[in-house]
Amino acid sequence: MYNIFVLAIVAANVLISIKGFNDSYFFRKYQFHVGSIRAGEQIRMISSGFLHADLFHLAFNMIAFYSFAPVVTGALGNMSFLLVYFGSLIFGSLLTMVFHGNEYSYTAVGASGAVTGIIYSAILIDPDLPIYLFGVIHIPTYLFGILYLLYSIYGMKSRTDNIGHTAHFGGAIGGYAITLMKDPALFHESTLMVVLLAIPIIILFIMAKMGKL
């Protein structure tokens, strides 16, 4: 059964991204840009989450989102699903400002923060979800979540690519925290999973405290 809220988010991402592909002024006006945000354009912290760099970037995020969103809507309901999505988007932008707030030329686009939050939420809700790397190699869902965030920490530290690893991480923190807030029974029902998924988050804050990022 199709969920109108999931479809609406996909449609908004597609339409706004296509507008950005064809209108460079629109793209620059609403992308994540630290200097502009610090000058008062906070709308960019949300609008950038509906822009994408290219069709592959858009397709990858929307396929991942559409694959995991039904788990969240089914378990938490539509309103809590929207809270996870937009809360994760905002968490991703806020963490990006924490780590890059003094880099006035720093830019980013993409729904990755919000999508990662949905993925992390889904993993908490159903740790047995099947995930296949390259469509072939099956790995436990919780292991995927942990490895993905450890890779994000590496990406944040190395800065060898243009991927917004910080937004991914912030989105995961948002999805994790909001899901537990909305369904605290998970602390008892999935204690091991709650602890395992917290490990990379704890590592991030220890490294930040030690000045390693």
PyRosetta script that sets phi, psi and omega in degrees:
from pyrosetta import init, pose_from_sequence

init()
pose = pose_from_sequence("MYNIFVLAIVAANVLISIKGFNDSYFFRKYQFHVGSIRAGEQIRMISSGFLHADLFHLAFNMIAFYSFAPVVTGALGNMSFLLVYFGSLIFGSLLTMVFHGNEYSYTAVGASGAVTGIIYSAILIDPDLPIYLFGVIHIPTYLFGILYLLYSIYGMKSRTDNIGHTAHFGGAIGGYAITLMKDPALFHESTLMVVLLAIPIIILFIMAKMGKL")
pose.set_psi(1, 130.0)
pose.set_omega(1, -178.6)
pose.set_phi(2, -75.3)
pose.set_psi(2, 141.0)
pose.set_omega(2, 178.0)
pose.set_phi(3, -104.3)
pose.set_psi(3, 124.5)
pose.set_omega(3, -173.8)
pose.set_phi(4, -63.5)
pose.set_psi(4, -32.7)
pose.set_omega(4, -179.0)
pose.set_phi(5, -72.4)
pose.set_psi(5, -40.0)
pose.set_omega(5, 176.9)
pose.set_phi(6, -63.6)
pose.set_psi(6, -46.4)
pose.set_omega(6, -179.9)
pose.set_phi(7, -64.2)
pose.set_psi(7, -35.9)
pose.set_omega(7, 179.9)
pose.set_phi(8, -65.6)
pose.set_psi(8, -39.7)
pose.set_omega(8, 178.8)
pose.set_phi(9, -67.3)
pose.set_psi(9, -41.7)
pose.set_omega(9, 177.0)
pose.set_phi(10, -61.7)
pose.set_psi(10, -45.8)
pose.set_omega(10, -179.5)
pose.set_phi(11, -61.6)
pose.set_psi(11, -42.4)
pose.set_omega(11, 179.9)
pose.set_phi(12, -62.9)
pose.set_psi(12, -42.3)
pose.set_omega(12, 178.2)
pose.set_phi(13, -63.5)
pose.set_psi(13, -43.0)
pose.set_omega(13, -178.6)
pose.set_phi(14, -66.1)
pose.set_psi(14, -49.0)
pose.set_omega(14, -176.0)
pose.set_phi(15, -66.6)
pose.set_psi(15, -43.7)
pose.set_omega(15, -178.7)
pose.set_phi(16, -70.0)
pose.set_psi(16, -38.3)
pose.set_omega(16, 178.7)
pose.set_phi(17, -65.3)
pose.set_psi(17, -43.4)
pose.set_omega(17, 179.0)
pose.set_phi(18, -62.7)
pose.set_psi(18, -39.6)
pose.set_omega(18, 174.8)
pose.set_phi(19, -58.6)
pose.set_psi(19, -42.7)
pose.set_omega(19, 178.8)
pose.set_phi(20, -66.8)
pose.set_psi(20, -35.5)
pose.set_omega(20, 177.6)
pose.set_phi(21, -60.3)
pose.set_psi(21, -35.4)
pose.set_omega(21, -173.0)
pose.set_phi(22, -101.7)
pose.set_psi(22, -1.8)
pose.set_omega(22, -176.6)
pose.set_phi(23, -140.6)
pose.set_psi(23, 95.0)
pose.set_omega(23, -175.3)
pose.set_phi(24, -64.4)
pose.set_psi(24, -31.8)
pose.set_omega(24, 178.1)
pose.set_phi(25, -64.9)
pose.set_psi(25, -45.5)
pose.set_omega(25, 177.8)
pose.set_phi(26, -59.6)
pose.set_psi(26, -44.4)
pose.set_omega(26, -179.4)
pose.set_phi(27, -60.0)
pose.set_psi(27, -49.9)
pose.set_omega(27, -178.6)
pose.set_phi(28, -66.2)
pose.set_psi(28, -32.9)
pose.set_omega(28, -177.0)
pose.set_phi(29, -69.2)
pose.set_psi(29, -29.7)
pose.set_omega(29, -173.5)
pose.set_phi(30, -117.5)
pose.set_psi(30, 1.8)
pose.set_omega(30, 176.3)
pose.set_phi(31, -72.5)
pose.set_psi(31, 163.2)
pose.set_omega(31, 175.4)
pose.set_phi(32, -71.6)
pose.set_psi(32, 120.2)
pose.set_omega(32, 179.8)
pose.set_phi(33, -142.6)
pose.set_psi(33, 113.4)
pose.set_omega(33, -171.8)
pose.set_phi(34, -56.0)
pose.set_psi(34, -46.3)
pose.set_omega(34, -178.1)
pose.set_phi(35, -58.7)
pose.set_psi(35, -44.2)
pose.set_omega(35, -179.3)
pose.set_phi(36, -68.7)
pose.set_psi(36, -38.4)
pose.set_omega(36, 178.5)
pose.set_phi(37, -64.6)
pose.set_psi(37, -42.6)
pose.set_omega(37, 179.5)
pose.set_phi(38, -68.2)
pose.set_psi(38, -20.9)
pose.set_omega(38, 177.1)
pose.set_phi(39, -84.9)
pose.set_psi(39, -2.0)
pose.set_omega(39, 175.2)
pose.set_phi(40, 118.6)
pose.set_psi(40, -0.6)
pose.set_omega(40, -177.4)
pose.set_phi(41, -91.6)
pose.set_psi(41, 64.6)
pose.set_omega(41, -176.4)
pose.set_phi(42, -66.4)
pose.set_psi(42, -17.9)
pose.set_omega(42, 178.6)
pose.set_phi(43, -57.3)
pose.set_psi(43, -26.9)
pose.set_omega(43, -179.8)
pose.set_phi(44, -63.0)
pose.set_psi(44, -25.2)
pose.set_omega(44, -179.5)
pose.set_phi(45, -67.5)
pose.set_psi(45, -21.4)
pose.set_omega(45, 176.6)
pose.set_phi(46, -105.0)
pose.set_psi(46, -46.5)
pose.set_omega(46, -175.7)
pose.set_phi(47, -61.2)
pose.set_psi(47, -33.0)
pose.set_omega(47, -179.7)
pose.set_phi(48, -62.8)
pose.set_psi(48, -23.6)
pose.set_omega(48, 179.9)
pose.set_phi(49, -75.5)
pose.set_psi(49, -3.6)
pose.set_omega(49, 177.7)
pose.set_phi(50, -114.0)
pose.set_psi(50, 2.9)
pose.set_omega(50, 175.2)
pose.set_phi(51, -104.2)
pose.set_psi(51, 151.2)
pose.set_omega(51, 177.7)
pose.set_phi(52, -137.6)
pose.set_psi(52, 156.3)
pose.set_omega(52, -175.2)
pose.set_phi(53, -71.8)
pose.set_psi(53, -35.3)
pose.set_omega(53, -178.5)
pose.set_phi(54, -161.9)
pose.set_psi(54, 179.0)
pose.set_omega(54, -176.8)
pose.set_phi(55, -64.3)
pose.set_psi(55, -37.5)
pose.set_omega(55, 179.6)
pose.set_phi(56, -63.5)
pose.set_psi(56, -44.3)
pose.set_omega(56, 178.4)
pose.set_phi(57, -58.9)
pose.set_psi(57, -45.9)
pose.set_omega(57, 179.4)
pose.set_phi(58, -63.3)
pose.set_psi(58, -49.4)
pose.set_omega(58, -177.0)
pose.set_phi(59, -62.6)
pose.set_psi(59, -43.2)
pose.set_omega(59, -179.4)
pose.set_phi(60, -60.1)
pose.set_psi(60, -47.3)
pose.set_omega(60, -179.0)
pose.set_phi(61, -65.9)
pose.set_psi(61, -41.5)
pose.set_omega(61, -177.0)
pose.set_phi(62, -72.3)
pose.set_psi(62, -34.5)
pose.set_omega(62, 176.8)
pose.set_phi(63, -66.2)
pose.set_psi(63, -44.0)
pose.set_omega(63, 178.6)
pose.set_phi(64, -62.9)
pose.set_psi(64, -44.7)
pose.set_omega(64, 179.6)
pose.set_phi(65, -60.7)
pose.set_psi(65, -49.1)
pose.set_omega(65, -175.9)
pose.set_phi(66, -66.6)
pose.set_psi(66, -25.9)
pose.set_omega(66, -179.9)
pose.set_phi(67, -73.8)
pose.set_psi(67, -35.8)
pose.set_omega(67, -173.7)
pose.set_phi(68, -102.0)
pose.set_psi(68, -23.0)
pose.set_omega(68, -175.2)
pose.set_phi(69, -57.1)
pose.set_psi(69, -40.6)
pose.set_omega(69, -178.4)
pose.set_phi(70, -59.9)
pose.set_psi(70, -29.3)
pose.set_omega(70, 177.9)
pose.set_phi(71, -64.1)
pose.set_psi(71, -41.1)
pose.set_omega(71, -177.2)
pose.set_phi(72, -73.8)
pose.set_psi(72, -45.0)
pose.set_omega(72, 179.2)
pose.set_phi(73, -63.7)
pose.set_psi(73, -38.4)
pose.set_omega(73, -178.6)
pose.set_phi(74, -67.0)
pose.set_psi(74, -35.4)
pose.set_omega(74, -176.5)
pose.set_phi(75, -89.5)
pose.set_psi(75, -37.5)
pose.set_omega(75, -172.4)
pose.set_phi(76, -106.3)
pose.set_psi(76, -18.7)
pose.set_omega(76, -175.6)
pose.set_phi(77, 92.3)
pose.set_psi(77, 165.8)
pose.set_omega(77, -172.6)
pose.set_phi(78, -65.8)
pose.set_psi(78, -43.1)
pose.set_omega(78, -176.4)
pose.set_phi(79, -67.5)
pose.set_psi(79, -40.6)
pose.set_omega(79, 178.3)
pose.set_phi(80, -70.0)
pose.set_psi(80, -34.4)
pose.set_omega(80, 175.0)
pose.set_phi(81, -59.8)
pose.set_psi(81, -45.7)
pose.set_omega(81, 178.8)
pose.set_phi(82, -63.7)
pose.set_psi(82, -37.3)
pose.set_omega(82, 177.5)
pose.set_phi(83, -63.5)
pose.set_psi(83, -41.4)
pose.set_omega(83, 177.5)
pose.set_phi(84, -63.8)
pose.set_psi(84, -45.3)
pose.set_omega(84, -176.8)
pose.set_phi(85, -62.9)
pose.set_psi(85, -55.7)
pose.set_omega(85, -175.7)
pose.set_phi(86, -74.8)
pose.set_psi(86, -31.5)
pose.set_omega(86, 175.1)
pose.set_phi(87, -63.8)
pose.set_psi(87, -41.3)
pose.set_omega(87, 178.7)
pose.set_phi(88, -66.8)
pose.set_psi(88, -39.0)
pose.set_omega(88, 176.4)
pose.set_phi(89, -59.1)
pose.set_psi(89, -45.7)
pose.set_omega(89, -179.1)
pose.set_phi(90, -69.5)
pose.set_psi(90, -40.9)
pose.set_omega(90, 176.7)
pose.set_phi(91, -58.0)
pose.set_psi(91, -43.0)
pose.set_omega(91, 179.5)
pose.set_phi(92, -61.4)
pose.set_psi(92, -42.7)
pose.set_omega(92, 179.1)
pose.set_phi(93, -67.8)
pose.set_psi(93, -40.4)
pose.set_omega(93, -179.5)
pose.set_phi(94, -65.4)
pose.set_psi(94, -42.7)
pose.set_omega(94, 179.7)
pose.set_phi(95, -66.9)
pose.set_psi(95, -34.7)
pose.set_omega(95, 176.3)
pose.set_phi(96, -62.5)
pose.set_psi(96, -40.3)
pose.set_omega(96, 177.4)
pose.set_phi(97, -66.7)
pose.set_psi(97, -34.8)
pose.set_omega(97, 178.1)
pose.set_phi(98, -62.3)
pose.set_psi(98, -43.8)
pose.set_omega(98, -175.1)
pose.set_phi(99, -88.4)
pose.set_psi(99, -24.8)
pose.set_omega(99, -175.3)
pose.set_phi(100, -124.0)
pose.set_psi(100, 14.2)
pose.set_omega(100, -173.8)
pose.set_phi(101, -61.6)
pose.set_psi(101, -20.7)
pose.set_omega(101, 178.6)
pose.set_phi(102, -98.4)
pose.set_psi(102, 2.4)
pose.set_omega(102, 177.8)
pose.set_phi(103, -99.5)
pose.set_psi(103, 86.8)
pose.set_omega(103, -169.4)
pose.set_phi(104, -62.3)
pose.set_psi(104, -22.6)
pose.set_omega(104, -178.6)
pose.set_phi(105, -94.9)
pose.set_psi(105, 1.7)
pose.set_omega(105, -177.4)
pose.set_phi(106, -65.6)
pose.set_psi(106, 130.0)
pose.set_omega(106, 179.0)
pose.set_phi(107, -130.4)
pose.set_psi(107, 156.6)
pose.set_omega(107, 177.4)
pose.set_phi(108, -163.5)
pose.set_psi(108, 155.6)
pose.set_omega(108, 172.6)
pose.set_phi(109, -144.3)
pose.set_psi(109, 161.8)
pose.set_omega(109, 173.1)
pose.set_phi(110, 125.5)
pose.set_psi(110, 152.5)
pose.set_omega(110, 179.2)
pose.set_phi(111, -87.6)
pose.set_psi(111, 10.7)
pose.set_omega(111, -171.9)
pose.set_phi(112, -57.3)
pose.set_psi(112, -38.8)
pose.set_omega(112, 179.3)
pose.set_phi(113, -61.8)
pose.set_psi(113, -48.2)
pose.set_omega(113, 179.1)
pose.set_phi(114, -65.1)
pose.set_psi(114, -41.6)
pose.set_omega(114, -178.8)
pose.set_phi(115, -66.4)
pose.set_psi(115, -41.3)
pose.set_omega(115, 178.0)
pose.set_phi(116, -63.0)
pose.set_psi(116, -37.1)
pose.set_omega(116, 176.0)
pose.set_phi(117, -61.6)
pose.set_psi(117, -41.4)
pose.set_omega(117, 177.8)
pose.set_phi(118, -65.4)
pose.set_psi(118, -41.2)
pose.set_omega(118, 179.2)
pose.set_phi(119, -62.9)
pose.set_psi(119, -46.1)
pose.set_omega(119, -179.4)
pose.set_phi(120, -64.3)
pose.set_psi(120, -39.6)
pose.set_omega(120, 176.8)
pose.set_phi(121, -61.0)
pose.set_psi(121, -45.5)
pose.set_omega(121, -179.5)
pose.set_phi(122, -63.6)
pose.set_psi(122, -38.1)
pose.set_omega(122, 178.8)
pose.set_phi(123, -64.1)
pose.set_psi(123, -41.5)
pose.set_omega(123, 177.6)
pose.set_phi(124, -62.6)
pose.set_psi(124, -42.3)
pose.set_omega(124, -176.6)
pose.set_phi(125, -71.3)
pose.set_psi(125, -41.8)
pose.set_omega(125, -177.2)
pose.set_phi(126, -138.7)
pose.set_psi(126, 84.6)
pose.set_omega(126, -177.7)
pose.set_phi(127, -62.5)
pose.set_psi(127, -15.5)
pose.set_omega(127, -177.8)
pose.set_phi(128, -92.0)
pose.set_psi(128, 10.0)
pose.set_omega(128, 176.7)
pose.set_phi(129, -57.0)
pose.set_psi(129, 134.9)
pose.set_omega(129, 179.6)
pose.set_phi(130, -78.0)
pose.set_psi(130, 131.7)
pose.set_omega(130, 173.8)
pose.set_phi(131, -127.9)
pose.set_psi(131, 132.4)
pose.set_omega(131, -179.3)
pose.set_phi(132, -122.5)
pose.set_psi(132, 115.9)
pose.set_omega(132, 175.6)
pose.set_phi(133, -70.2)
pose.set_psi(133, 131.9)
pose.set_omega(133, -179.3)
pose.set_phi(134, 57.3)
pose.set_psi(134, 21.3)
pose.set_omega(134, 178.9)
pose.set_phi(135, 74.9)
pose.set_psi(135, 5.8)
pose.set_omega(135, -173.4)
pose.set_phi(136, -129.4)
pose.set_psi(136, -50.9)
pose.set_omega(136, -171.3)
pose.set_phi(137, -84.5)
pose.set_psi(137, 115.5)
pose.set_omega(137, 179.7)
pose.set_phi(138, -83.1)
pose.set_psi(138, 130.9)
pose.set_omega(138, 174.0)
pose.set_phi(139, -131.6)
pose.set_psi(139, 150.3)
pose.set_omega(139, 176.8)
pose.set_phi(140, -58.5)
pose.set_psi(140, 140.3)
pose.set_omega(140, -175.5)
pose.set_phi(141, -60.9)
pose.set_psi(141, -42.0)
pose.set_omega(141, -179.5)
pose.set_phi(142, -63.9)
pose.set_psi(142, -34.8)
pose.set_omega(142, 178.8)
pose.set_phi(143, -66.9)
pose.set_psi(143, -39.3)
pose.set_omega(143, 176.2)
pose.set_phi(144, -58.3)
pose.set_psi(144, -46.3)
pose.set_omega(144, -179.2)
pose.set_phi(145, -60.9)
pose.set_psi(145, -44.0)
pose.set_omega(145, -179.3)
pose.set_phi(146, -66.4)
pose.set_psi(146, -48.0)
pose.set_omega(146, -178.5)
pose.set_phi(147, -63.7)
pose.set_psi(147, -37.4)
pose.set_omega(147, -179.8)
pose.set_phi(148, -62.5)
pose.set_psi(148, -43.3)
pose.set_omega(148, -178.8)
pose.set_phi(149, -75.0)
pose.set_psi(149, -32.4)
pose.set_omega(149, 174.3)
pose.set_phi(150, -64.0)
pose.set_psi(150, -38.9)
pose.set_omega(150, 175.2)
pose.set_phi(151, -64.0)
pose.set_psi(151, -37.2)
pose.set_omega(151, 178.6)
pose.set_phi(152, -64.1)
pose.set_psi(152, -39.4)
pose.set_omega(152, 176.4)
pose.set_phi(153, -61.2)
pose.set_psi(153, -44.7)
pose.set_omega(153, 178.0)
pose.set_phi(154, -59.7)
pose.set_psi(154, -43.8)
pose.set_omega(154, -179.7)
pose.set_phi(155, -64.4)
pose.set_psi(155, -38.7)
pose.set_omega(155, 177.9)
pose.set_phi(156, -63.4)
pose.set_psi(156, -36.9)
pose.set_omega(156, -177.0)
pose.set_phi(157, -78.4)
pose.set_psi(157, -42.7)
pose.set_omega(157, -174.9)
pose.set_phi(158, -80.8)
pose.set_psi(158, -33.7)
pose.set_omega(158, -178.6)
pose.set_phi(159, 50.4)
pose.set_psi(159, 47.2)
pose.set_omega(159, -178.5)
pose.set_phi(160, -97.5)
pose.set_psi(160, 1.9)
pose.set_omega(160, 179.6)
pose.set_phi(161, -142.4)
pose.set_psi(161, -178.9)
pose.set_omega(161, -178.6)
pose.set_phi(162, -101.4)
pose.set_psi(162, 15.8)
pose.set_omega(162, -178.4)
pose.set_phi(163, -79.9)
pose.set_psi(163, 138.9)
pose.set_omega(163, -179.9)
pose.set_phi(164, -81.6)
pose.set_psi(164, 69.8)
pose.set_omega(164, -176.7)
pose.set_phi(165, -59.8)
pose.set_psi(165, -33.5)
pose.set_omega(165, -178.3)
pose.set_phi(166, -64.8)
pose.set_psi(166, -40.4)
pose.set_omega(166, 177.9)
pose.set_phi(167, -65.2)
pose.set_psi(167, -38.2)
pose.set_omega(167, 176.3)
pose.set_phi(168, -57.3)
pose.set_psi(168, -47.9)
pose.set_omega(168, -176.4)
pose.set_phi(169, -66.0)
pose.set_psi(169, -44.8)
pose.set_omega(169, 177.9)
pose.set_phi(170, -61.1)
pose.set_psi(170, -39.4)
pose.set_omega(170, 177.9)
pose.set_phi(171, -63.5)
pose.set_psi(171, -40.9)
pose.set_omega(171, 178.5)
pose.set_phi(172, -62.8)
pose.set_psi(172, -42.2)
pose.set_omega(172, 177.7)
pose.set_phi(173, -61.6)
pose.set_psi(173, -43.1)
pose.set_omega(173, 178.8)
pose.set_phi(174, -62.2)
pose.set_psi(174, -48.3)
pose.set_omega(174, 180.0)
pose.set_phi(175, -61.5)
pose.set_psi(175, -40.6)
pose.set_omega(175, 179.5)
pose.set_phi(176, -64.0)
pose.set_psi(176, -52.2)
pose.set_omega(176, -175.1)
pose.set_phi(177, -67.1)
pose.set_psi(177, -44.5)
pose.set_omega(177, -176.9)
pose.set_phi(178, -67.9)
pose.set_psi(178, -39.5)
pose.set_omega(178, 179.0)
pose.set_phi(179, -62.5)
pose.set_psi(179, -43.8)
pose.set_omega(179, 178.6)
pose.set_phi(180, -67.3)
pose.set_psi(180, -33.2)
pose.set_omega(180, 177.9)
pose.set_phi(181, -67.4)
pose.set_psi(181, -40.4)
pose.set_omega(181, -178.2)
pose.set_phi(182, -79.0)
pose.set_psi(182, -26.3)
pose.set_omega(182, -179.0)
pose.set_phi(183, -135.6)
pose.set_psi(183, 71.4)
pose.set_omega(183, -176.4)
pose.set_phi(184, -63.5)
pose.set_psi(184, -15.3)
pose.set_omega(184, 177.3)
pose.set_phi(185, -61.2)
pose.set_psi(185, -21.2)
pose.set_omega(185, 178.8)
pose.set_phi(186, -62.2)
pose.set_psi(186, -26.7)
pose.set_omega(186, 177.3)
pose.set_phi(187, -58.7)
pose.set_psi(187, -34.5)
pose.set_omega(187, -178.3)
pose.set_phi(188, -94.9)
pose.set_psi(188, -37.7)
pose.set_omega(188, -176.2)
pose.set_phi(189, -76.3)
pose.set_psi(189, -31.3)
pose.set_omega(189, -177.4)
pose.set_phi(190, -134.0)
pose.set_psi(190, 50.5)
pose.set_omega(190, -175.7)
pose.set_phi(191, -56.6)
pose.set_psi(191, -46.4)
pose.set_omega(191, -178.6)
pose.set_phi(192, -60.6)
pose.set_psi(192, -42.4)
pose.set_omega(192, -178.9)
pose.set_phi(193, -67.0)
pose.set_psi(193, -39.6)
pose.set_omega(193, 177.7)
pose.set_phi(194, -59.6)
pose.set_psi(194, -42.2)
pose.set_omega(194, -179.5)
pose.set_phi(195, -69.2)
pose.set_psi(195, -47.0)
pose.set_omega(195, -177.5)
pose.set_phi(196, -61.4)
pose.set_psi(196, -43.2)
pose.set_omega(196, -178.0)
pose.set_phi(197, -72.5)
pose.set_psi(197, -17.8)
pose.set_omega(197, 177.5)
pose.set_phi(198, -79.3)
pose.set_psi(198, -19.0)
pose.set_omega(198, -174.0)
pose.set_phi(199, -57.2)
pose.set_psi(199, -53.2)
pose.set_omega(199, -179.5)
pose.set_phi(200, -64.4)
pose.set_psi(200, -29.8)
pose.set_omega(200, 178.0)
pose.set_phi(201, -66.1)
pose.set_psi(201, -43.3)
pose.set_omega(201, 178.2)
pose.set_phi(202, -64.1)
pose.set_psi(202, -42.1)
pose.set_omega(202, 178.6)
pose.set_phi(203, -59.0)
pose.set_psi(203, -42.7)
pose.set_omega(203, 179.6)
pose.set_phi(204, -57.9)
pose.set_psi(204, -48.2)
pose.set_omega(204, -175.4)
pose.set_phi(205, -71.4)
pose.set_psi(205, -30.8)
pose.set_omega(205, 174.9)
pose.set_phi(206, -66.0)
pose.set_psi(206, -44.1)
pose.set_omega(206, 179.7)
pose.set_phi(207, -65.3)
pose.set_psi(207, -39.1)
pose.set_omega(207, 178.2)
pose.set_phi(208, -64.5)
pose.set_psi(208, -41.9)
pose.set_omega(208, -179.8)
pose.set_phi(209, -63.0)
pose.set_psi(209, -35.5)
pose.set_omega(209, -178.7)
pose.set_phi(210, -85.1)
pose.set_psi(210, -1.1)
pose.set_omega(210, 179.9)
pose.set_phi(211, 72.8)
pose.set_psi(211, 28.0)
pose.set_omega(211, -178.0)
pose.set_phi(212, -90.5)
pose.set_psi(212, -2.1)
pose.set_omega(212, -178.9)
pose.set_phi(213, -117.4)
pose.dump_pdb("model.pdb")
